[in-house]
Amino acid sequence: MTAPLNDRFLDVKDLKIHFRTDDGIVKSVDGLTFSLERGKTLGIVGESGSGKSVTSLGVMGIYNKRNAEVSGEIWLDGQELVNAGPEPVRKLRGNKMAMIFQDPLSSMHPYYSVGKQIMEAYRVHHKVSKQVARKHAIDMLGRVGIPQPNRRVDDYPHQFSGGMRQRAMIAMALVNDPELLIADEPTTALDVTVQAQILDLMHELQAEFNSALIVITHDLGVVAELADDVLVMYGGKCVEYAGATTIFDRPEHPYTWGLLGSMPRMDRPNLERLVPIPGLPPSLINLPSGCAFHPRCAYEERTGGLGDTVPPELTQAGGSRHLVRCHLPTEERQRIWAQEVKPKLEA
């Protein structure tokens, strides 16, 4: 196994993360491939249960090895992580790569002050005194916009508001200047004003540190704000991958069309109800035959029966960096988008 010969900081190849349960094997991530350069942002989107968060935990090496079956390759700055031992990955975690979890209240320890937790994250990777670590924790809290950081450093997580806890979590993730930052639903349960502040903060800090950023979300508004590229997941697989502009202007997968159709628009009056995607996300234990999306797809009958029998491959679409997993021919997808889907979204 040799490192990829490119300038991509993160390279994930055919990643599979399966979990053995009493009911069967849960194929949470099933053959995922993507890459990311320094200073760039990848948005991973999809409904709950599509495999987004498990992907992030896989990159960080956080999963239960007693029932998790992990294969494929994860290259981080030339170092392969899937086949590395737990100790090398632990040294990278929190230092070269870090994660912002979606619920900071449950992710932070309730019995220790916010400052002590940030200090611990710093001292694990730096041999410094408590006084030096405390000063660095105060600096980081101020950097993420927490007022009076020299006083709030001794407060406990429950004494912070939701937005302040999220800022504290970001401070903890960035305390060691990581080169890869993964944000899992970073604005969930925050009001819209605080959401905008958190997104602006992440964008500013990414520019300052030149870090590679993965944003995992079901909110396409967050993706539009931050992402350079977008990976759309469904049933543990990538169903569409392209630049953010392409995803919003010229998407080609019916699932992506459904996500766009269910997204509220702020640039014009909302005169009609949002259109949800019919049906429910599939079970990752018993995926539908053929295309996993075919039971919910309004265009399945146009595939000539392939949709419910043959799993589609991820193939190149119109653009050189545009990949789509769909049986519909490229020309047909483009026609449906231009003549049927887009006019409805813009009506």
Backbone torsions as a table, in degrees:
resi	resn	phi	psi	omega
1	MET	NA	124.3	-178.7
2	THR	-121.0	152.0	-179.4
3	ALA	-67.8	146.7	178.1
4	PRO	-63.8	140.3	-179.1
5	LEU	-90.9	77.4	177.1
6	ASN	-156.8	177.5	-178.4
7	ASP	-97.5	16.7	-179.8
8	ARG	-77.4	129.6	-176.4
9	PHE	-73.4	-41.1	177.5
10	LEU	-119.8	129.2	179.5
11	ASP	-133.0	112.4	179.5
12	VAL	-108.4	126.8	-175.5
13	LYS	-126.7	119.5	173.9
14	ASP	48.3	47.2	-178.7
15	LEU	-73.3	128.5	175.9
16	LYS	-127.7	129.2	176.3
17	ILE	-129.8	105.8	-178.3
18	HIS	-115.0	145.7	179.9
19	PHE	-122.0	131.3	177.0
20	ARG	-84.5	127.0	176.6
21	THR	-130.3	172.4	178.2
22	ASP	-64.9	-25.0	-178.2
23	ASP	-90.1	-11.5	-178.6
24	GLY	139.3	-172.2	-178.1
25	ILE	-89.0	123.9	177.0
26	VAL	-90.4	112.0	-179.1
27	LYS	-91.0	76.5	-174.3
28	SER	-65.7	-41.6	175.1
29	VAL	-130.0	127.4	-169.9
30	ASP	-135.0	75.5	175.6
31	GLY	89.7	53.3	-175.9
32	LEU	-97.2	134.1	179.0
33	THR	-133.3	128.1	174.2
34	PHE	-162.8	169.4	179.5
35	SER	-144.1	164.5	-176.4
36	LEU	-153.3	135.4	177.9
37	GLU	-97.8	161.4	174.6
38	ARG	-61.0	141.3	177.7
39	GLY	80.7	-2.5	-178.4
40	LYS	-108.4	160.6	-179.1
41	THR	-123.6	130.0	174.9
42	LEU	-109.9	125.9	173.9
43	GLY	-97.7	127.8	175.4
44	ILE	-110.4	117.9	-173.6
45	VAL	-123.6	159.2	178.8
46	GLY	157.3	167.5	178.7
47	GLU	-71.1	168.3	174.0
48	SER	-58.9	135.8	-179.8
49	GLY	89.0	6.9	-179.3
50	SER	-85.2	-12.1	178.5
51	GLY	107.8	8.1	-176.2
52	LYS	-63.0	-55.3	-175.1
53	SER	-67.9	-36.3	178.0
54	VAL	-63.6	-34.4	175.4
55	THR	-59.3	-46.9	-179.4
56	SER	-64.1	-41.9	178.5
57	LEU	-65.5	-32.4	176.9
58	GLY	-65.9	-43.1	178.1
59	VAL	-63.0	-39.0	-179.7
60	MET	-78.3	-10.6	-178.4
61	GLY	75.2	27.1	-179.0
62	ILE	-108.2	96.1	175.1
63	TYR	-159.8	161.2	-177.5
64	ASN	-79.9	105.2	-175.9
65	LYS	-68.7	-11.3	179.8
66	ARG	-72.6	-30.5	179.9
67	ASN	-128.2	4.6	-179.9
68	ALA	-95.7	133.0	174.0
69	GLU	-111.9	111.6	-174.5
70	VAL	-116.5	130.3	176.7
71	SER	-142.0	171.6	-175.4
72	GLY	103.0	-161.0	-178.6
73	GLU	-136.2	140.3	171.3
74	ILE	-129.5	109.5	179.7
75	TRP	-103.2	121.8	176.9
76	LEU	-118.3	107.1	-179.4
77	ASP	52.1	44.0	176.2
78	GLY	86.3	-0.3	-179.8
79	GLN	-111.0	127.0	-178.4
80	GLU	-86.0	132.3	-170.8
81	LEU	-104.7	-30.8	-174.7
82	VAL	-62.4	-42.3	-177.2
83	ASN	-97.6	4.9	175.6
84	ALA	-79.0	156.8	177.4
85	GLY	-72.7	168.3	-178.3
86	PRO	-64.0	-32.5	-176.6
87	GLU	-68.2	-46.1	176.4
88	PRO	-60.0	-37.8	179.6
89	VAL	-69.8	-38.3	178.9
90	ARG	-61.5	-37.9	179.3
91	LYS	-67.5	-29.1	178.2
92	LEU	-79.2	-33.2	-175.3
93	ARG	-69.3	126.2	-177.8
94	GLY	87.7	-13.2	-178.7
95	ASN	-112.4	-69.1	179.1
96	LYS	-86.5	-26.3	176.1
97	MET	-136.3	144.2	-177.2
98	ALA	-145.5	163.7	-174.7
99	MET	-135.6	137.7	172.0
100	ILE	-101.9	114.8	-176.3
101	PHE	-83.5	159.5	-171.7
102	GLN	-76.2	-19.4	179.8
103	ASP	-127.7	90.1	-175.8
104	PRO	-63.5	-26.6	-178.6
105	LEU	-66.3	-39.8	178.7
106	SER	-85.6	-16.7	-179.3
107	SER	-85.8	-23.4	179.1
108	MET	-97.9	146.5	-177.0
109	HIS	-74.7	126.8	-176.2
110	PRO	-70.8	-18.9	-174.5
111	TYR	-93.0	-4.7	-179.9
112	TYR	-120.1	145.5	179.9
113	SER	-65.4	157.9	178.6
114	VAL	-58.8	-42.4	-179.1
115	GLY	-61.6	-42.7	180.0
116	LYS	-62.4	-36.9	-179.7
117	GLN	-69.4	-38.2	176.5
118	ILE	-69.0	-40.0	178.5
119	MET	-61.6	-42.7	179.7
120	GLU	-61.8	-43.1	179.1
121	ALA	-61.2	-31.6	-179.9
122	TYR	-79.5	-42.7	-174.9
123	ARG	-73.2	-21.5	176.2
124	VAL	-60.2	-33.6	-175.3
125	HIS	-110.2	-2.6	-179.9
126	HIS	-137.6	131.3	179.1
127	LYS	-86.4	83.6	-179.0
128	VAL	-130.5	165.1	178.8
129	SER	-75.7	166.6	177.7
130	LYS	-63.2	-34.5	-179.3
131	GLN	-65.1	-43.4	178.5
132	VAL	-65.0	-43.6	179.8
133	ALA	-64.4	-38.1	179.2
134	ARG	-64.2	-44.3	178.8
135	LYS	-60.4	-40.2	-179.9
136	HIS	-67.2	-38.0	178.4
137	ALA	-63.9	-42.2	178.1
138	ILE	-63.3	-42.1	178.4
139	ASP	-61.0	-42.7	-178.5
140	MET	-67.3	-39.9	178.6
141	LEU	-63.2	-39.3	175.8
142	GLY	-66.8	-34.8	-178.1
143	ARG	-65.9	-31.9	-179.6
144	VAL	-93.3	9.6	170.6
145	GLY	90.1	20.6	176.4
146	ILE	-86.6	121.6	-177.7
147	PRO	-69.0	150.7	179.9
148	GLN	48.4	55.5	-174.9
149	PRO	-62.1	-28.8	-179.9
150	ASN	-69.0	-20.0	174.9
151	ARG	-96.2	-42.9	-176.4
152	ARG	-69.7	-15.9	-179.1
153	VAL	-61.0	-24.5	-178.8
154	ASP	-96.4	0.9	177.9
155	ASP	-78.8	160.6	179.6
156	TYR	-98.0	160.1	-176.1
157	PRO	-52.7	-38.2	-177.3
158	HIS	-69.0	-14.4	178.7
159	GLN	-87.3	-3.6	177.9
160	PHE	-98.8	147.4	170.9
161	SER	-72.5	171.8	-179.8
162	GLY	-58.6	-44.7	179.7
163	GLY	-66.5	-38.4	179.5
164	MET	-69.1	-37.1	176.6
165	ARG	-63.3	-40.5	179.2
166	GLN	-64.2	-38.7	176.0
167	ARG	-64.3	-40.6	178.0
168	ALA	-64.0	-38.9	177.1
169	MET	-63.3	-39.9	177.7
170	ILE	-65.1	-40.6	177.6
171	ALA	-60.7	-41.7	178.9
172	MET	-65.1	-40.1	-179.8
173	ALA	-67.6	-32.5	-174.5
174	LEU	-96.3	0.7	-171.8
175	VAL	-62.2	-26.0	179.9
176	ASN	-106.0	18.2	179.3
177	ASP	51.9	57.5	-177.5
178	PRO	-67.1	150.0	179.1
179	GLU	-89.0	-17.5	174.4
180	LEU	-126.6	125.8	178.7
181	LEU	-122.8	127.0	178.4
182	ILE	-112.3	123.4	179.6
183	ALA	-113.4	112.3	-177.9
184	ASP	-97.1	107.3	-178.7
185	GLU	48.9	59.8	-171.3
186	PRO	-68.5	-15.7	-176.9
187	THR	-117.1	13.4	179.6
188	THR	-62.3	136.3	175.3
189	ALA	69.5	11.5	176.0
190	LEU	-101.2	147.1	177.7
191	ASP	-71.5	164.1	-168.4
192	VAL	-62.8	-34.6	179.4
193	THR	-65.0	-45.6	179.3
194	VAL	-67.8	-36.6	176.2
195	GLN	-55.2	-48.3	-179.1
196	ALA	-61.6	-39.8	179.2
197	GLN	-65.0	-42.7	-179.6
198	ILE	-65.0	-42.4	179.6
199	LEU	-64.6	-42.1	176.9
200	ASP	-62.3	-40.7	179.8
201	LEU	-62.8	-46.3	-180.0
202	MET	-61.7	-40.7	179.4
203	HIS	-64.0	-42.7	-179.7
204	GLU	-66.1	-44.0	-178.7
205	LEU	-68.8	-34.9	176.3
206	GLN	-63.0	-42.7	178.2
207	ALA	-63.5	-37.3	-178.6
208	GLU	-68.5	-42.5	-175.9
209	PHE	-93.5	-9.9	-175.3
210	ASN	54.1	40.7	-177.6
211	SER	-88.3	154.6	170.7
212	ALA	-81.4	136.2	-173.1
213	LEU	-127.0	129.9	171.6
214	ILE	-112.5	122.2	177.9
215	VAL	-110.5	118.5	-179.0
216	ILE	-105.0	123.2	-173.2
217	THR	-160.7	162.9	168.4
218	HIS	-104.3	0.4	-174.9
219	ASP	-98.2	106.2	-179.5
220	LEU	-67.2	-20.5	175.0
221	GLY	-64.3	-38.8	176.6
222	VAL	-64.3	-41.9	179.6
223	VAL	-62.7	-43.2	179.9
224	ALA	-62.3	-31.2	-177.9
225	GLU	-76.0	-35.9	-167.6
226	LEU	-115.7	-35.0	-162.1
227	ALA	-81.2	143.9	168.3
228	ASP	-89.2	-43.7	177.3
229	ASP	-123.9	157.6	-178.4
230	VAL	-131.5	133.2	174.4
231	LEU	-115.5	118.4	-179.7
232	VAL	-97.6	122.4	-177.7
233	MET	-108.5	144.2	174.3
234	TYR	-151.1	126.9	178.2
235	GLY	60.8	34.8	177.9
236	GLY	81.8	1.7	-178.4
237	LYS	-123.9	160.5	170.8
238	CYS	-80.9	125.5	176.9
239	VAL	-106.7	-18.0	174.7
240	GLU	-157.5	140.1	-179.8
241	TYR	-142.2	127.1	-179.5
242	ALA	-168.3	174.1	171.8
243	GLY	-64.0	153.5	-176.4
244	ALA	-58.8	-39.0	179.7
245	THR	-61.4	-42.2	179.3
246	THR	-65.0	-42.4	-178.7
247	ILE	-60.7	-37.9	-177.7
248	PHE	-86.9	-27.2	-176.6
249	ASP	-99.7	-34.9	-174.1
250	ARG	-139.9	51.9	178.6
251	PRO	-67.9	153.3	-176.5
252	GLU	-126.4	-3.7	179.1
253	HIS	-101.3	135.7	179.4
254	PRO	-56.0	-31.3	178.4
255	TYR	-68.1	-41.2	177.1
256	THR	-62.8	-39.1	176.1
257	TRP	-59.4	-41.2	179.7
258	GLY	-64.7	-40.3	177.7
259	LEU	-63.0	-42.3	179.0
260	LEU	-66.1	-36.7	-179.7
261	GLY	-70.3	-22.8	-179.6
262	SER	-96.5	7.1	-178.8
263	MET	-95.4	126.7	178.4
264	PRO	-66.0	144.0	179.2
265	ARG	-103.9	135.1	179.8
266	MET	-105.4	-3.8	-175.1
267	ASP	-92.5	1.5	177.7
268	ARG	-159.8	162.3	180.0
269	PRO	-61.6	140.1	177.5
270	ASN	-92.0	98.3	-176.1
271	LEU	-92.2	-15.7	-178.6
272	GLU	-127.7	160.8	176.9
273	ARG	-68.9	151.5	174.6
274	LEU	-64.4	150.7	-178.1
275	VAL	-103.6	106.2	179.8
276	PRO	-75.2	158.7	173.5
277	ILE	-74.2	125.4	-177.6
278	PRO	-64.6	153.6	176.8
279	GLY	81.1	-171.0	-177.0
280	LEU	-123.1	154.7	174.4
281	PRO	-57.7	149.3	-175.7
282	PRO	-74.8	157.7	171.2
283	SER	-70.6	132.0	178.9
284	LEU	-78.7	-1.9	173.1
285	ILE	-91.6	-43.3	-179.2
286	ASN	-123.4	80.1	178.9
287	LEU	-71.0	147.7	176.2
288	PRO	-59.1	151.9	176.2
289	SER	-67.9	158.9	179.1
290	GLY	67.6	-134.1	176.8
291	CYS	-75.1	126.6	-176.9
292	ALA	-62.4	-22.7	-177.2
293	PHE	-90.8	-6.5	-169.7
294	HIS	-61.5	-31.6	178.3
295	PRO	-65.5	-19.7	-177.9
296	ARG	-108.7	-1.2	-172.5
297	CYS	-86.6	127.8	179.5
298	ALA	-75.3	-8.4	-174.8
299	TYR	-117.5	13.8	-175.7
300	GLU	-60.6	-35.4	-177.4
301	GLU	-67.7	-16.2	-179.5
302	ARG	-84.2	-1.0	-179.8
303	THR	-90.3	0.3	-180.0
304	GLY	68.7	30.9	178.9
305	GLY	89.3	-6.6	-179.2
306	LEU	-69.2	-31.3	-174.0
307	GLY	-57.5	-38.4	-176.4
308	ASP	-100.6	9.7	-178.8
309	THR	-128.6	-36.5	-172.7
310	VAL	-118.0	123.2	176.1
311	PRO	-65.4	127.8	-179.9
312	PRO	-75.6	150.4	176.4
313	GLU	-90.4	157.3	174.7
314	LEU	-83.3	111.0	-173.9
315	THR	-125.1	161.6	-179.5
316	GLN	-70.3	135.4	179.3
317	ALA	-99.3	-144.5	-175.2
318	GLY	-61.2	-46.8	-178.2
319	GLY	-92.9	164.0	-176.4
320	SER	-68.7	-26.3	-178.9
321	ARG	-109.9	22.0	-176.3
322	HIS	-113.4	116.7	-179.0
323	LEU	-117.8	139.2	-177.9
324	VAL	-139.4	138.6	176.0
325	ARG	-106.8	90.3	-175.6
326	CYS	-158.1	143.3	178.7
327	HIS	-78.5	-20.6	179.0
328	LEU	-64.9	135.8	177.4
329	PRO	-61.4	152.3	-178.1
330	THR	-54.1	-45.3	-178.3
331	GLU	-62.5	-38.3	179.4
332	GLU	-67.8	-41.9	178.0
333	ARG	-61.6	-44.3	-179.7
334	GLN	-64.1	-37.3	179.3
335	ARG	-68.0	-43.4	179.7
336	ILE	-61.4	-44.0	179.5
337	TRP	-61.3	-49.0	-174.5
338	ALA	-70.3	-36.1	-171.8
339	GLN	-102.9	-24.4	-174.5
340	GLU	-116.0	-46.2	-172.9
341	VAL	-85.7	-52.8	-175.6
342	LYS	-58.5	-44.8	178.3
343	PRO	-58.1	-36.4	179.0
344	LYS	-67.6	-39.9	-179.5
345	LEU	-67.8	-30.9	-177.0
346	GLU	-92.5	-6.5	-177.4
347	ALA	-67.6	NA	NA
